[in-house]
Each structure stands twice: as C-alpha cells, then as structure tokens.
Amino acid sequence: MLARILRPAKNAMQSGRGKSKEWVLEFEPASARRPDALMGWTQTDDTRTQLRLSFDTKEEAVAYAEQNGIAFEVFDPKPAKRIIKAYADNFAFGRKVPWTH
C-alpha cells in the first residue's frame, strides 16, 4: 500500500488556479484494471484508488501518512514556466516574423 502525496496540476480546461493550492494523498493502484466481459468497462478489486484526501499543507499530509503507518512518496510541484509578453509585442517593428493581414 503505497500512497502519493502531491499537489495537483491546474485544470487544462480552465484558466484559473482553483483546487491547485491544496495537497492530495492518493493511493497507487494495487492491481491492474481489466475489462468487464459484459459491458466492456474497466474494473478493479482495489477500492483504495477511489480514496483521495486533501490537506492544506504538505506537512499535514506527511504527518497523516506517518500517523496511520502508510508508506508514501512525496512529489514536489515543478515551477511553472512563465513567458512574460505584452500585446504590443505582436506589432513590434523588430519581430522575427513580420505582421501582416
């Protein structure tokens, strides 16, 4: 029973950063998923993958895992690459590719 402690990435479908400030403890799947013979959906016997605990800080998540004897691995978030641009740069005289209609 191995758990992952991580900070989820920003939702690609939204521009906001909601729900990306909290830390999440989720369990690794213990068994592989297999297709259901009747419906074709995937199924598993492991119900721990459905469990997802949220914490305000990484230290709270680590303390919870240690207190309950859960083996865990911490994944620190990578810093976001920010490209600072201005709208006026689209019309700059020294552009690499000239702006035309």
PAZAPA-4460 file (N, C-alpha, C; in steps of 0.05 Angstrom, whole numbers, plus 32768, in hexadecimal, padded with zeros to 4 digits):
% residues 101
    n_x    n_y    n_z   ca_x   ca_y   ca_z    c_x    c_y    c_z   seq   type   mol
   8011   7FE9   8000   8000   8000   8000   8012   8019   8000     1      M     A
   8016   8024   7FE9   8027   803C   7FE5   8015   8053   7FDE     2      L     A
   801A   806A   7FEB   800A   8082   7FE6   801B   8097   7FD9     3      A     A
   800F   80A8   7FC9   801C   80BF   7FBD   8012   80D8   7FCA     4      R     A
   8024   80E9   7FD2   801D   8104   7FDC   8026   8118   7FC8     5      I     A
   8014   8127   7FBD   801A   8139   7FA7   8008   8151   7FA7     6      L     A
   800F   8164   7F97   7FFE   817C   7F93   7FF4   817A   7F76     7      R     A
   7FDA   8178   7F72   7FD0   8173   7F57   7FD5   818B   7F45     8      P     A
   7FD8   8185   7F2C   7FDD   8199   7F18   7FC3   81A9   7F12     9      A     A
   7FC7   81C0   7F06   7FB0   81D0   7EFE   7F9F   81C2   7EE9    10      K     A
   7F85   81C5   7EEB   7F73   81B8   7ED8   7F78   81C5   7EBC    11      N     A
   7F7C   81B4   7EA8   7F81   81BF   7E8D   7F69   81CB   7E80    12      A     A
   7F51   81C5   7E8A   7F39   81D0   7E7F   7F31   81EB   7E8A    13      M     A
   7F3F   81F5   7E9E   7F39   820E   7EAB   7F53   821F   7EAC    14      Q     A
   7F4F   8239   7EAD   7F67   824A   7EAF   7F6E   8250   7ECC    15      S     A
   7F5B   824B   7EDE   7F60   8251   7EFB   7F72   823C   7F08    16      G     A
   7F7A   8242   7F20   7F8C   8231   7F30   7F7D   8224   7F47    17      R     A
   7F63   8221   7F45   7F53   8216   7F5A   7F5A   81F9   7F60    18      G     A
   7F59   81F1   7F79   7F5F   81D6   7F82   7F7B   81CC   7F7C    19      K     A
   7F8D   81DF   7F76   7FA9   81D7   7F71   7FBB   81E0   7F88    20      S     A
   7FB0   81EB   7F9D   7FC0   81F5   7FB3   7FC1   81E0   7FCA    21      K     A
   7FB0   81CC   7FC9   7FAF   81B8   7FDE   7FC0   81A0   7FD7    22      E     A
   7FC8   8191   7FEB   7FD8   8179   7FE8   7FC5   8161   7FE9    23      W     A
   7FCA   814D   7FD9   7FB9   8135   7FD7   7FC8   811C   7FDD    24      V     A
   7FBC   810B   7FED   7FC7   80F0   7FF2   7FB5   80DC   7FE4    25      L     A
   7FC0   80CE   7FD1   7FB1   80B9   7FC2   7FC2   80A0   7FC0    26      E     A
   7FB5   8089   7FBE   7FC2   8070   7FBF   7FC9   8066   7FA3    27      F     A
   7FDF   8058   7FA0   7FE7   804B   7F87   7FD4   8033   7F83    28      E     A
   7FCD   802C   7F6A   7FBD   8014   7F66   7FCC   7FFB   7F6D    29      P     A
   7FBF   7FE9   7F7C   7FCB   7FD0   7F85   7FCA   7FBB   7F6F    30      A     A
   7FB6   7FBD   7F5E   7FB3   7FA9   7F49   7FAC   7FB7   7F2F    31      S     A
   7FB2   7FAB   7F19   7FAC   7FB7   7EFF   7F8E   7FB6   7EF9    32      A     A
   7F85   7FC9   7EE9   7F69   7FC9   7EE1   7F66   7FB5   7ECA    33      R     A
   7F4E   7FAA   7EC9   7F48   7F96   7EB4   7F2C   7F9C   7EA9    34      R     A
   7F27   7F96   7E90   7F0D   7F9C   7E84   7EF8   7F89   7E8F    35      P     A
   7EE0   7F94   7E92   7EC9   7F84   7E9A   7EBE   7F75   7E82    36      D     A
   7EB8   7F5C   7E85   7EAF   7F4B   7E6E   7E94   7F54   7E63    37      A     A
   7E82   7F5D   7E74   7E68   7F64   7E6A   7E66   7F80   7E5E    38      L     A
   7E70   7F94   7E6C   7E6D   7FB0   7E63   7E86   7FBB   7E56    39      M     A
   7E9D   7FB0   7E5B   7EB6   7FBA   7E4F   7EC3   7FD0   7E5F    40      G     A
   7EB7   7FD8   7E76   7EC3   7FEC   7E87   7EDB   7FE0   7E96    41      W     A
   7EEC   7FF0   7EA0   7F02   7FE6   7EB0   7EF9   7FE2   7ECD    42      T     A
   7F04   7FCD   7ED9   7EFD   7FC7   7EF5   7F16   7FC0   7F04    43      Q     A
   7F15   7FC2   7F1E   7F2A   7FBB   7F30   7F1F   7FB3   7F4B    44      T     A
   7F2E   7FA3   7F5A   7F25   7F9B   7F75   7F30   7FAF   7F8A    45      D     A
   7F41   7FC1   7F82   7F4E   7FD3   7F95   7F3D   7FEC   7F98    46      D     A
   7F31   7FF0   7FB0   7F21   8008   7FB4   7F30   801F   7FC0    47      T     A
   7F4A   801B   7FC7   7F59   8031   7FD2   7F60   8046   7FBD    48      R     A
   7F5F   803F   7FA3   7F64   8053   7F8F   7F4E   8068   7F8E    49      T     A
   7F37   8062   7F99   7F21   8076   7F99   7F24   808A   7FB0    50      Q     A
   7F35   8084   7FC3   7F3A   8095   7FDA   7F4E   80AB   7FD3    51      L     A
   7F46   80C4   7FD9   7F57   80DB   7FD4   7F54   80EF   7FEB    52      R     A
   7F69   80F3   7FFB   7F67   8104   8012   7F75   811F   800C    53      L     A
   7F69   8135   8014   7F74   814F   800F   7F7F   815B   8029    54      S     A
   7F96   8169   8027   7FA2   8176   803D   7FAB   8192   8035    55      F     A
   7FAC   81A4   8049   7FB5   81C0   8043   7FD3   81C2   803E    56      D     A
   7FE2   81B2   804C   8000   81B3   8049   800B   8197   8044    57      T     A
   8023   8197   803A   8031   817D   8036   8038   8170   8051    58      K     A
   803E   8180   8065   8045   8175   807F   802D   8167   808C    59      E     A
   8015   8171   8088   7FFD   8164   8092   7FF9   8148   8085    60      E     A
   7FFD   8147   806B   7FFA   812E   805C   800F   811A   8065    61      A     A
   8028   8122   8068   803D   8110   8071   8037   8107   808D    62      V     A
   802E   8119   809F   8028   8111   80BB   8012   80FD   80BB    63      A     A
   7FFD   8100   80AB   7FE7   80ED   80AA   7FF0   80D2   80A1    64      Y     A
   8001   80D1   808C   800B   80B7   8082   801D   80A9   8096    65      A     A
   802E   80B8   80A4   803F   80AC   80B8   802F   80A3   80D0    66      E     A
   801B   80B2   80D8   800A   80AB   80EF   7FFA   8091   80EA    67      Q     A
   7FF2   808D   80D1   7FE2   8075   80CA   7FF3   805F   80BE    68      N     A
   800D   8061   80BE   801E   804C   80B4   801C   8047   8096    69      G     A
   8018   805C   8087   8015   8059   806A   8030   8060   805D    70      I     A
   803A   804E   804D   8052   8054   803E   804B   8069   8028    71      A     A
   805C   807D   8025   8055   8093   8013   806D   809C   8003    72      F     A
   8068   80AB   7FEE   807C   80B7   7FDD   8072   80D3   7FD8    73      E     A
   8083   80E7   7FDC   807C   8103   7FD8   8086   810D   7FBD    74      V     A
   8074   8119   7FAE   807A   8125   7F94   8077   8143   7F96    75      F     A
   808E   8151   7F96   808D   816E   7F98   8085   817A   7F7C    76      D     A
   8076   818F   7F7C   806E   819B   7F62   8085   81A8   7F55    77      P     A
   8085   81A7   7F3A   8099   81B5   7F2B   8091   81D2   7F27    78      K     A
   80A4   81E5   7F28   809C   8201   7F24   8092   8205   7F07    79      P     A
   807D   8216   7F05   8071   821B   7EEB   8083   822D   7EDB    80      A     A
   8085   8228   7EC1   8095   8239   7EAF   8083   8250   7EA7    81      K     A
   808B   8268   7EAE   807C   8280   7EA7   808A   828E   7E90    82      R     A
   807C   8294   7E7B   8086   82A4   7E65   8077   82BE   7E66    83      I     A
   8085   82D3   7E6E   8079   82ED   7E71   8079   82FB   7E56    84      I     A
   8061   8301   7E4D   805E   830F   7E33   804A   8326   7E36    85      K     A
   804C   8338   7E24   8039   834E   7E22   802A   834B   7E08    86      A     A
   8012   8354   7E07   8003   8353   7DEE   8010   8363   7DD8    87      Y     A
   801D   8379   7DE0   802A   838A   7DCC   8042   837C   7DBE    88      A     A
   804C   8366   7DCA   8062   8358   7DBE   8059   834A   7DA4    89      D     A
   803F   8346   7DA0   8035   833A   7D88   8039   834D   7D70    90      N     A
   803C   8367   7D75   803E   837B   7D60   8059   8389   7D60    91      F     A
   806C   837E   7D6E   8086   838B   7D70   8094   838C   7D55    92      A     A
   80A5   83A0   7D51   80B3   83A4   7D38   80C8   838E   7D34    93      F     A
   80D5   8385   7D48   80EB   8372   7D46   80E2   8355   7D49    94      G     A
   80C9   834E   7D42   80BF   8332   7D45   80CF   831F   7D32    95      R     A
   80D1   8306   7D3A   80DF   82F2   7D29   80CE   82EC   7D10    96      K     A
   80B4   82EB   7D15   80A1   82E6   7CFE   8091   82FF   7CFB    97      V     A
   8091   830C   7CE3   8082   8325   7CE1   8064   8321   7CE4    98      P     A
   8057   8335   7CEF   803B   8334   7CF4   802D   833F   7CDB    99      W     A
   801B   8330   7CD0   800B   8338   7CB9   7FEF   832D   7CBB   100      T     A
   7FDD   8339   7CAB   7FC2   832E   7CAA   7FBF   831C   7C92   101      H     A
***
